[in-house]
Amino acid sequence: MKPRIWPGQSYPLGATWDGRGTNFALFSENATAVELCLFDANDQETRVPLTEVNHFVWHGYLPDVKPGQRYGYRVYGSFLPHQGHRFNANKLLIDPYAKAIAGDVKHHESIYGYAWRQEAEDAGFSELDDAACIPKCVVVDETFNWQGDQLLRTPTHKSVVYEIHVRGFTQQHPEIPAKLRGTYAGLAHPAAIAYLKSLGVTAVELLPVHHFYRHPGHLESKDLVNYWGYDSLNYFAPYAGYSASGNTGQQVKEFKEMVKALHKAGIEVILDVVYNHTGEGNQYGPTLSFRGIDNVAYYRLVEDEPRYYMDFTGCGNSLNVCHPQILKLITDSLRYWVLEMHVDGFRFDLASALARELYDVNMLAAFFNIIHQDPVLSTVKLIAEPWDVGEGGYQIGNFPLLWSEWNGKFRDTMRDFWIGQESNLAEFAYRFTGSSDLYELDGRKPAASINFITAHDGFTLNDLVSYNDKHNHANGEDNQDGDEHNRSWNCGVEGETDDVEILTLRERQRRNLLVTLMLSQGVPMLLGGDELGRTQQGNNNAYCQDSEISWFDWSLQTKNADFLAFTRELITFHQSHPVFQRRNWFQGREIHGSGVHDIAWFNPDGAEMNDEQWNHGYIKAIAIFLNGQEIDNFDEQGQRLQGESFLLFFNAHHEEIQFTLPETLQDWSWQGVIDTVESRFLQQGRAYQGSEPIERTARSLMVLKRLGD
């Protein structure tokens, strides 16, 4: 029997249950007909034509449809690839606004809109029905008892971000029940939250959780998967594969429970989102959702050859951010995750692609104007990966107000400094002080700089000091994938070694890099597992490795107990001293000007740095004074912040160097609190005063704290 259908409403898009029935609405500007496809428990399909169309939105209300109902769409129209149209009603399509999706795409020739065997032309129309291979959308009950939960709104300058993968973080955790490992519920488990709390981070940044194409053919043929999840197929549904609830639609509730649990522990949730492209790929890719709903509307096509896709991402396509409905899709999605899922912010993958209204990157693009004016989105954390792969795509420092950026220049500068590469000391100083050269002139603060040494893409911290070259053979691409230029140094031996001297140096280098990260101005981001010494065996592109290569090895808590404890001490140290969390820029005529009163830069002999030295390419030892008594910051009650003052000795040289306290600081007493030669913080560090020499080991960093007045 055909289901009852009423006209319904064109808003909101997607499937909306109101307690009595469900409204369905789908945007397609160029379709000639749309069928809603309902599936029962036996996967029997019932097609319901949507005949009501308002502003290109096809809609209908089914009074008998309740949460748990599985569905999809079939969209009719022209199949004329050379004109950009790729409609094929033989293909079941995922609703772009679905709130839950059950299962994964099964790779098969039927999922392609063209006749697969004619791949060279991608023009032959496919008659194959693919319903058995396409995951079904699920109607959900969005009601949830948040019990007063709200966004935490941790000030950005007080944030410490921890980048993790939902599955990788919990997959092998011994204290999490097996059925919860690798899931949202696993991340919400008390053992997981206790670890995050003990570490001291204020936010977790989760690799993509939007429903994605996990089993693309080129990986499935090698028994690999799309592990990172950067091929989204929907921007509302949390990926069901990370749900302990399975494919029932309960993954939405499970995700909310995770956010609520993290918020209760004082930890924000930031999502890594991929609005620049989708998992449908180029003209040879499958027809799974957007392509079959309205290819011309959803994607950027080559103007004079619309068979082809503009590709600013290296992933085959780019979303059409010039189209108002696609901009609406993105902003509707972002608001949904804030208002309905209580997410605290977003990290935008390849964000420069979102600024390409024509071909060039334009930071006055509609997307950024909409975000700036939106009363919801303008108040959450917005972090850009400030580049894409298109011409002119490297836009670090050029994003608008309200935006922070992954600071790739910080990563590169600090890696070069500690491995002994020739680098400009002024560049080091800019990065250490928050990169004012990138962010100050447009009105942003030091918190605009998201500082990192390592991230999911590249070496782990352990591998950064253990490998000169990438070792990506497990990816099945003959080690051709991944970055060739990693700014890494193996300290004398490639990979694993039993050499005590080399292992000691590697440990010191890890501490050097970590201390530099945590004591620089800006927001530190730690790659999850670096505090444990996690290794990927030299793989710097583990995007396809859902295996021990990518998962946390929790046994390292014992093996690397000292380094884990050091990291915890360091994060606490960072958060305890306002001088490392400045909200405003250091003052002075220039970064190294003589009028600086809150920061000063010295040679090892105690003399202040001169102009010539700032542009020298091979100065590897420097002392930095940070005056905690002169912080141009105020607390929440308007009281001026004051804290302790510190003197930092950096020696990135391969030989021991003798430092002397600057003459202006010799009357004060100083005590060592951090020495990266040591595996832990100094409990009763030696006191220094006057002009006595301070010997500093090769490739080491020391932090002195001023004692009293």
PATI-58232 format. One line per 4 residues: number of its first residue (from 1); for each residue x, y, z of C-alpha. Coordinates in pm, whole numbers, plus 32768, in hexadecimal, padded with zeros to 4 digits. Example, Ala and Ser with C-alpha at 12.3 -4.5 7.8 and 13.67 -1.06 7.14 Angstrom:
REM PATI-58232
1	84CE/7E3E/830C | 8557/7F96/82CA $
REM end
This chain:
REM PATI-58232
1	8000/8000/8000 | 8084/8156/7FA0 | 80D0/8238/80CA | 7FF7/8367/8102 $
5	809F/84A8/8093 | 803A/860F/80D0 | 80D4/8744/802C | 81B6/8794/8152 $
9	82A8/88B7/8163 | 83E0/891E/80A6 | 848B/8977/81EE | 854E/88EE/829A $
13	860F/881B/81A6 | 8648/86AF/81FD | 8564/85C4/82BF | 84BB/866D/83E8 $
17	83E3/85A8/84DA | 82EC/8681/859A | 825F/8579/8683 | 8145/8516/8597 $
21	81EB/84E4/8447 | 831A/8543/8378 | 834F/865A/827E | 8444/8616/8163 $
25	84E6/872C/8096 | 85FB/871B/7F90 | 8695/8830/7EC1 | 86D0/87F0/7D4E $
29	86CC/890E/7C57 | 86E4/8841/7B18 | 8627/8701/7B69 | 84EF/86A2/7AA9 $
33	8466/85B8/7BB6 | 84BF/853A/7D13 | 845C/83FA/7DC1 | 8478/83BF/7F36 $
37	84DD/8252/7F6C | 8475/81A8/80B1 | 8513/8060/8120 | 847E/7F62/820E $
41	8531/7E6A/82F0 | 855C/7D7C/81C9 | 85EE/7E8E/80EA | 84B5/7E95/8017 $
45	849C/7FE6/7F6C | 8365/80BC/7F4C | 837C/81ED/7E6A | 82B1/8323/7EB7 $
49	82B2/843C/7DB2 | 82E7/8598/7E40 | 820F/8674/7D62 | 8214/87B3/7E2F $
53	832C/88A1/7DC6 | 8371/89F5/7E5E | 84AA/8ABC/7E05 | 8548/897E/7D79 $
57	8502/88C4/7EBD | 8443/877E/7E8C | 837A/8728/7FC0 | 826B/8656/8060 $
61	81E8/85F4/81B8 | 81AA/8488/8216 | 80CD/8476/834D | 811E/8309/838F $
65	829A/831D/8383 | 834E/8312/84D2 | 84B6/8319/8551 | 857A/81E9/84E2 $
69	84E8/81F1/8382 | 85FB/81BB/827E | 85EC/827B/8139 | 86A1/8309/800C $
73	8650/83C3/7ECA | 8643/8382/7D55 | 8661/84BC/7C84 | 8602/84D4/7B15 $
77	8692/85BB/7A0F | 8781/85CA/78EA | 88B6/84F2/78D6 | 8991/85D6/7806 $
81	8AED/85D4/78A1 | 8B79/86BF/7799 | 8A7A/87C0/7810 | 8ABB/8775/797D $
85	8979/86B3/79C1 | 89A0/8556/7A57 | 8843/84F3/7AC8 | 8804/837C/7AD8 $
89	86D1/82FD/7B90 | 8767/819F/7B9D | 8842/8226/7CB5 | 87C1/8240/7E18 $
93	883D/8389/7EA9 | 8899/83F6/8009 | 87D9/8521/808D | 88D1/8641/80BF $
97	880B/86A8/81F4 | 87E2/854D/828C | 8824/8552/8403 | 8887/83E1/8410 $
101	8903/82E7/830E | 8909/816E/833E | 8A37/80B5/82B6 | 8B48/80F4/81B6 $
105	8B4F/8108/803D | 8BA5/7FB5/7FA8 | 8C8F/7FDA/7E82 | 8BF8/7F42/7D47 $
109	8BD7/7FAB/7BDE | 8A66/7FF8/7C17 | 8AB6/812D/7CE9 | 8B3A/81E3/7BB6 $
113	8A44/82B4/7AEF | 8AED/8263/79A5 | 8B2E/810E/790F | 8C63/80AD/79D0 $
117	8D01/7FEB/78B1 | 8D07/812A/77E1 | 8DD7/81E8/78DB | 8EA5/829A/77D4 $
121	8D70/8361/776D | 8C9A/8356/78AB | 8B75/8390/77C0 | 8AC6/8242/77A9 $
125	898C/8241/7884 | 898B/8133/7993 | 884E/8063/79AD | 88C3/7FB3/7AEA $
129	87FF/7FED/7C2A | 88E3/8028/7D56 | 87EC/802D/7E7A | 8894/7EFD/7F18 $
133	89E1/7FB8/7F24 | 896F/8108/7FAB | 8947/814E/8121 | 87EB/81BE/8182 $
137	8795/8306/8226 | 86DB/82EB/8370 | 85C7/83C6/83FC | 862D/8429/855D $
141	858C/84AD/8697 | 8661/85DD/86E4 | 85DB/8615/8844 | 86E7/85F2/894E $
145	8709/8650/8ABA | 8842/8724/8AC9 | 880D/875F/8C3E | 887A/88C7/8C26 $
149	89B0/8887/8B52 | 8A31/89B6/8A95 | 8B5F/8A0D/89C5 | 8C8B/8A3E/8AAA $
153	8D14/8B70/89F7 | 8E73/8B44/8A81 | 8F35/8C7E/8A1F | 9004/8C29/88EE $
157	9145/8CB0/8986 | 9119/8BC0/8AAC | 90DD/8A90/89CF | 91B6/895D/89A5 $
161	913B/888F/887D | 9169/8716/8863 | 913B/8681/8706 | 90B8/851C/8702 $
165	8FF8/841E/8634 | 8EC0/8394/86E2 | 8F11/822E/8681 | 908B/823D/86A2 $
169	9084/82D9/87FD | 8FA8/81CE/889B | 8FD7/8098/87C0 | 90D8/7FF3/88A3 $
173	908F/8097/89F1 | 909E/7F7E/8AF3 | 8FB1/8027/8BEB | 8E9D/8063/8AEC $
177	8DAF/7F3D/8AB2 | 8DF2/7E90/8967 | 8C99/7EE1/88DC | 8CD6/8056/8913 $
181	8E33/806E/8881 | 8E50/813E/8747 | 8D07/81F2/8789 | 8C72/8335/8806 $
185	8C05/8279/893E | 8D6D/8208/896B | 8DE7/836F/8962 | 8CDB/83C5/8A64 $
189	8D47/82A7/8B47 | 8DCE/8315/8C9C | 8F23/827A/8C52 | 8F4C/8349/8B15 $
193	8ED7/8488/8BBB | 8FB4/844B/8CEB | 90E1/8435/8C06 | 9088/8579/8B52 $
197	9053/8628/8C9F | 91A0/85AA/8D24 | 924B/862D/8BED | 91B8/8788/8C24 $
201	913B/87D4/8AC5 | 900E/88B8/8A9F | 8F8B/883B/894F | 8F8D/8707/8877 $
205	8F9D/8743/8700 | 8F00/8613/8659 | 8F64/85A1/8500 | 8E31/859C/841B $
209	8CF8/84FD/84AA | 8C0B/855D/838F | 8B93/8426/82DA | 8C9D/83D7/81D6 $
213	8D02/82E9/80BF | 8DC8/81E5/8184 | 8DFC/80DB/8078 | 8E5B/8181/7F2D $
217	8EBD/8087/7E23 | 902B/80E8/7E05 | 905D/809F/7F79 | 8F75/7F75/7F99 $
221	903B/7EBE/7E8D | 916B/7EDA/7F73 | 90AB/7E76/80AF | 90C8/7FDA/812E $
225	8FC3/80DC/8190 | 8F93/8253/819C | 8FF0/8267/830D | 9011/83DD/833F $
229	8EB9/8420/82A8 | 8F04/854A/81C7 | 8E08/84DE/80BB | 8CBB/8553/8146 $
233	8B71/84DA/80B3 | 8A94/859D/81A2 | 8AC7/86C6/8289 | 89C4/867F/8397 $
237	89D8/850D/83EE | 8AE3/8497/84E4 | 8B95/836D/844E | 8ADE/8231/84BB $
241	8C1D/8162/84BA | 8C8D/821E/85F2 | 8B4E/81C5/86AA | 8B28/80AE/87A5 $
245	89B4/80C1/8758 | 89E8/8040/85F6 | 8919/80B6/84CF | 87D3/80F8/8585 $
249	87DD/8273/857C | 8840/827A/86EB | 8998/82FA/8689 | 890A/845B/86A3 $
253	88AF/8429/8810 | 89FC/837C/8852 | 8ABB/84A2/87C0 | 89F6/8593/889A $
257	8A3F/84C0/89CD | 8BB1/84D3/8978 | 8BA9/864E/8959 | 8AE8/866E/8A9F $
261	8BE2/8591/8B56 | 8D0C/8652/8AD0 | 8C6B/879E/8B25 | 8C28/8726/8C87 $
265	8D9E/86E8/8CA1 | 8DE7/8849/8C1F | 8E60/87D3/8ACA | 8DE8/8879/898A $
269	8D9E/87BB/8849 | 8E26/8845/8700 | 8DD3/8793/85BA | 8EB9/8776/848E $
273	8DC8/87BD/836E | 8DF3/878B/81F8 | 8D11/887A/8138 | 8E04/88A9/801A $
277	8DBA/8761/7F61 | 8CF7/861C/7F83 | 8D44/84AA/7F5F | 8CA6/8493/7E06 $
281	8DEF/84ED/7D5F | 8E1D/855D/7BF7 | 8D5C/8504/7ABA | 8DB7/8396/7AE9 $
285	8D39/838A/7C4F | 8BFB/82E4/7CCF | 8AA2/8385/7CDE | 8A49/8376/7E50 $
289	899A/84BC/7EA9 | 89E4/861E/7E2C | 8A4A/85B5/7CCC | 8901/8504/7C8D $
293	882A/860A/7D3C | 88AB/872F/7C70 | 8A11/8720/7BF6 | 8A0C/887D/7B5D $
297	8993/8920/7C9E | 8A69/886B/7D9F | 8BBD/8864/7CF2 | 8CAB/8957/7C4B $
301	8CC1/88E8/7AE0 | 8DB7/895A/79D7 | 8CFE/8A70/7921 | 8D43/8A0F/77BA $
305	8D54/8898/7802 | 8C53/884D/7912 | 8C97/86DB/78F7 | 8DC5/8726/79D3 $
309	8DDC/87A8/7B38 | 8EA3/88C9/7BC3 | 8F90/8829/7CBB | 902A/8911/7DBE $
313	9051/87F5/7EB6 | 9109/86DD/7E05 | 8FDC/85FD/7E4B | 8F2B/8616/7CFD $
317	8E22/8720/7D3A | 8DD0/8861/7DF1 | 8C81/88C7/7E84 | 8BDC/89E8/7DD2 $
321	8BEF/8AF6/7EDC | 8B7B/8BF0/7DD4 | 8A1C/8B5C/7DE6 | 893B/8BE8/7EFA $
325	889F/8A95/7F41 | 89F4/89F5/7F76 | 8A59/8B12/805D | 8913/8AD0/8114 $
329	8968/895E/812D | 8AB7/89AE/81CF | 8A33/8AB0/82C4 | 8900/89DE/8319 $
333	89EC/88C0/8367 | 8ACE/8996/8441 | 89A8/8A25/8503 | 891A/88C8/8533 $
337	8A5B/884C/85D3 | 8A63/8979/86BB | 88F5/8993/8719 | 8888/8827/8713 $
341	89CF/876F/875B | 8A71/8878/883E | 8BBE/8878/8786 | 8CA6/8992/87F5 $
345	8D56/89DD/86AE | 8DE2/8967/8563 | 8F2A/8933/84AF | 8EEF/8965/8339 $
349	8FB7/887D/8259 | 9058/892D/812C | 8F98/8A67/8188 | 9027/8B36/806A $
353	8F46/8A73/7F7C | 8E17/8B0D/8027 | 8E90/8C67/7FC0 | 8EA0/8C1C/7E4A $
357	8D69/8CC3/7DBF | 8E0B/8CD1/7C6A | 8F68/8C41/7C4E | 9038/8D19/7D35 $
361	9026/8D09/7EAE | 8F56/8E2C/7F2E | 8F3A/8E5F/80A4 | 8E0E/8F43/806B $
365	8D54/8E1A/7FDC | 8BE7/8DE0/8038 | 8C3A/8CBA/8119 | 8D0B/8D8C/8205 $
369	8C12/8EAC/81FF | 8AFA/8DBF/8260 | 8BC6/8D2D/837F | 8C22/8E88/83FA $
373	8AB5/8EF6/8406 | 8A23/8DB6/8493 | 89C4/8DDF/8604 | 8A0E/8C6F/864A $
377	8B3F/8C20/8578 | 8BF4/8D67/85BC | 8C0A/8D0D/872D | 8CAD/8BB3/8719 $
381	8E14/8B52/86D5 | 8E69/8B6A/8563 | 8FB6/8AD5/84F9 | 902F/8AD3/8390 $
385	9124/89EE/82EA | 9197/8B1C/8220 | 91F0/8A77/80D8 | 916F/899D/7FBE $
389	9221/8901/7E93 | 91AC/8A02/7D93 | 927D/8B21/7D0B | 92A4/8C2F/7E11 $
393	920E/8B4C/7F19 | 9313/8B84/8029 | 9260/8C93/80F0 | 92FA/8C7E/8248 $
397	92C3/8DC7/82FF | 91B7/8E3E/820D | 9077/8DC0/82AB | 8F7C/8EBB/8335 $
401	8F29/8F27/8495 | 8E95/8E1A/8578 | 8F72/8D0F/84DA | 909D/8C5A/8569 $
405	9186/8B99/8485 | 925C/8A64/848E | 93AF/8B0F/8487 | 9480/8A3E/8399 $
409	9596/8B41/83AE | 95B4/8AFF/8523 | 95D6/8989/84E3 | 96DE/89B6/83D5 $
413	97A8/8ABD/8490 | 97BC/89FD/85D6 | 9813/88B7/852B | 9929/8962/8466 $
417	99AE/8A0C/859D | 99D2/88CF/8668 | 9A68/87F5/8557 | 9B70/88FC/850E $
421	9AF8/8972/83BA | 9B62/8ACE/8355 | 9A44/8BB7/83A9 | 9A08/8D26/83F1 $
425	9A00/8D73/8565 | 9901/8E87/8530 | 981C/8D7E/849C | 9848/8CB0/85D9 $
429	97F6/8DE0/86AE | 96B8/8E30/85EF | 963D/8CCB/8611 | 9696/8CB7/8783 $
433	95D9/8DF9/87D1 | 9496/8D9D/871C | 94E4/8E01/85B3 | 9488/8F70/85C5 $
437	9509/8F98/8462 | 93EB/8EB9/83EE | 92CA/8F21/84CE | 92FB/9070/857B $
441	92BA/9162/845E | 915D/90DC/8417 | 90F2/9100/8580 | 9120/8F9B/85F6 $
445	91C9/8F2E/8738 | 92D7/8E28/8783 | 91C5/8D22/87AB | 9193/8D36/8632 $
449	92C8/8C59/861E | 9282/8AE9/865A | 93E3/8A6F/8697 | 9444/8908/8656 $
453	9579/8837/861E | 94C3/8700/85A3 | 9364/86AD/852D | 92AC/8580/84A2 $
457	933F/85C6/834A | 94B3/857F/8368 | 95A1/84E4/8462 | 9549/84B7/85D1 $
461	9632/8567/86C4 | 96E8/8421/8707 | 9718/83E0/8593 | 9783/8547/8555 $
465	98BE/8506/8622 | 98E8/839D/85A9 | 98CF/83AB/842D | 996E/8477/831B $
469	988D/83E2/8210 | 9723/8373/81F6 | 96D7/81FF/8200 | 957D/81E0/8167 $
473	9599/8089/80C3 | 946D/8008/8187 | 9394/80FC/80C3 | 93C4/8031/7F85 $
477	9442/8151/7EAE | 95B3/80EF/7E98 | 9607/81FD/7F97 | 95A7/8309/7E9B $
481	949B/83A9/7F77 | 94D7/849D/8094 | 95B5/85CE/80B8 | 9720/85AC/8052 $
485	979A/86D8/811C | 9751/8698/828B | 9859/876C/833A | 98A9/863E/8410 $
489	99EC/85AD/8499 | 9A25/8448/850F | 9B41/84AE/85FC | 9C34/83C0/8551 $
493	9B76/827C/8507 | 9A3F/8248/8432 | 9921/81BA/84FD | 9935/80D8/862B $
497	9A7F/80B3/86E2 | 9B13/8035/8827 | 9C23/813D/8829 | 9C00/81E8/897B $
501	9CAB/8328/890A | 9BC0/8351/87E1 | 9A8E/82FD/88B0 | 9AF7/8400/89B3 $
505	9B1C/8509/88A5 | 99CB/84B1/8811 | 9923/84D4/8964 | 99C6/8627/8993 $
509	9959/869B/883A | 97F4/8634/8884 | 97FC/8701/89C3 | 989D/8827/890B $
513	9788/882D/8809 | 9672/87FC/8904 | 96ED/890E/89EF | 9716/89FC/88C9 $
517	95AF/89B3/8863 | 9519/89E3/89BD | 95DA/8B1F/8A18 | 95A5/8BD9/88D0 $
521	9491/8CDC/88B6 | 9358/8C65/8804 | 9289/8B2C/8835 | 934B/89E6/8854 $
525	92C1/88B5/87A1 | 9349/8761/8805 | 9327/8634/8722 | 927F/8524/87EB $
529	9374/8417/8851 | 94AD/84EB/8837 | 94B6/84F9/89B2 | 94CA/837C/89B0 $
533	95DB/8362/88AB | 94E7/82D2/87AD | 958A/8260/8668 | 9505/8216/850C $
537	964B/8167/84AE | 96AB/828D/83D4 | 9562/829D/8317 | 9518/840D/82DB $
541	93D0/83DA/8222 | 9308/82D7/82E7 | 91BB/8344/8252 | 9167/81DF/81EB $
545	91E5/8126/831F | 90CF/80B4/8406 | 91CD/7FE1/84BF | 92D4/7FE6/85D1 $
549	9390/80E0/84F8 | 928A/81E5/854F | 91F4/816D/8696 | 9271/81DA/87EC $
553	9351/80DB/8893 | 92ED/810C/89FC | 9407/802E/8A7B | 94E6/815A/8A33 $
557	945D/81FB/8B6F | 954B/8118/8C2C | 9669/8112/8B34 | 966E/828C/8B10 $
561	95EC/82E7/8C69 | 96E9/83FD/8C9C | 9699/84AA/8B54 | 9524/8491/8B99 $
565	9559/8526/8CF2 | 9637/8636/8C5E | 9524/8691/8B65 | 9422/86A7/8C79 $
569	9509/8784/8D48 | 954C/885E/8C19 | 93DB/8895/8BC7 | 9396/88EC/8D32 $
573	94C0/89D9/8D2D | 943D/8A80/8BF0 | 92E4/8AB0/8C83 | 9362/8B29/8DD4 $
577	9427/8C53/8D54 | 9378/8D74/8CA0 | 94B9/8DDB/8BF1 | 9498/8CA9/8B0E $
581	9329/8CF2/8AC4 | 9330/8E5E/8A68 | 91F1/8EDF/89CB | 92A2/9009/892F $
585	93E4/903A/8870 | 9534/9089/890B | 9579/91FF/88FE | 969F/92BF/8865 $
589	96FA/9371/8723 | 9766/922B/8682 | 9777/90C3/86EA | 98E0/9102/874D $
593	98CA/9277/8796 | 998A/9313/88B3 | 984D/939B/8954 | 97BE/9247/89A9 $
597	975B/9232/8B16 | 96A1/90E7/8B24 | 978F/9012/8A54 | 9903/9024/8A0B $
601	99F3/8F59/8934 | 9B5D/8F10/898C | 9C91/8E65/8908 | 9D2A/8D4E/89DA $
605	9E24/8E4A/8A67 | 9D05/8F19/8AF3 | 9D18/9033/89F7 | 9BD5/90A0/8952 $
609	9BA4/902E/87EA | 9BFB/9130/86E3 | 9B5B/9171/858F | 9C65/90BA/84C9 $
613	9C3B/8F7F/8595 | 9AC4/8F76/855D | 9AF4/8F35/83EE | 9C16/8E47/8414 $
617	9BC7/8CF0/838D | 9C7C/8C14/8483 | 9C54/8C87/85E8 | 9BEC/8B56/86B0 $
621	9C04/8BD6/8814 | 9B31/8CE5/88B1 | 9AA9/8D52/8A03 | 9949/8DE1/8A26 $
625	98CA/8EA5/8B50 | 9751/8EA1/8B8D | 96DC/8F9E/8C8E | 95AE/8F18/8D48 $
629	9588/9062/8E02 | 9540/911E/8CBF | 941B/9067/8C20 | 9326/9145/8B68 $
633	9209/9059/8BBE | 90E5/9063/8CAF | 9022/8F4A/8D4F | 8EA7/8F1C/8D3E $
637	8E79/9013/8E5F | 8F4B/911E/8DB7 | 907A/90F0/8E97 | 91CD/9110/8DF1 $
641	9275/8FC0/8DD1 | 93C8/8F97/8E70 | 9499/8E62/8E7E | 95F7/8DE0/8E9F $
645	9712/8E3C/8DB5 | 97E9/8D44/8CF8 | 9930/8D30/8C3D | 994C/8C2C/8B29 $
649	9A97/8BAA/8AA0 | 9A83/8B08/8947 | 9BB1/8A49/88CB | 9B6A/899E/877E $
653	9CDF/8989/8733 | 9D8B/8836/871B | 9E86/88A0/8825 | 9E6C/890F/898F $
657	9E49/8A87/89BB | 9E8B/8B62/8AEA | 9D79/8C5E/8B43 | 9D93/8D8C/8C28 $
661	9C74/8E40/8CCF | 9C36/8F93/8C2C | 9CCB/90AC/8CFA | 9B76/914B/8D34 $
665	9AF8/9003/8DCA | 9C24/8FA3/8E9D | 9BA2/9042/8FDC | 9A7B/8F54/8FDF $
669	9A88/8DED/9052 | 9A24/8CE2/8F55 | 99CF/8B74/8F83 | 99C6/8A61/8E7F $
673	986B/89CA/8E48 | 9899/891B/8CF6 | 99D2/8883/8C64 | 9992/87A9/8B35 $
677	9AC8/86E1/8B8B | 99F7/8659/8CA9 | 98CE/8573/8C72 | 97F1/862C/8D6D $
681	97BC/878B/8DF0 | 98C4/87FB/8EE8 | 983C/87D9/9048 | 9952/889D/90F6 $
685	9A01/8943/8FD5 | 9B4B/89F0/9008 | 9B40/8B65/9053 | 9C04/8C60/8F81 $
689	9C68/8DCA/8FBC | 9D6F/8EBB/8F46 | 9E5B/8E76/8E26 | 9EB3/8D0C/8E69 $
693	9EB8/8C3D/8D26 | 9D9D/8B4C/8CDF | 9E07/8A20/8C11 | 9D00/89AC/8B1C $
697	9D0F/8854/8A7C | 9D03/883B/8902 | 9BA0/883B/887B | 9AF3/8892/89C0 $
701	9A06/8991/8A54 | 9A00/8A1A/8BB3 | 98F7/8AEB/8C64 | 9950/8BBE/8D93 $
705	984D/8C5C/8E78 | 988A/8DA3/8F2E | 988A/8D7A/90A7 | 97E7/8E91/9173 $
709	9840/8FFE/9151 $
REM end
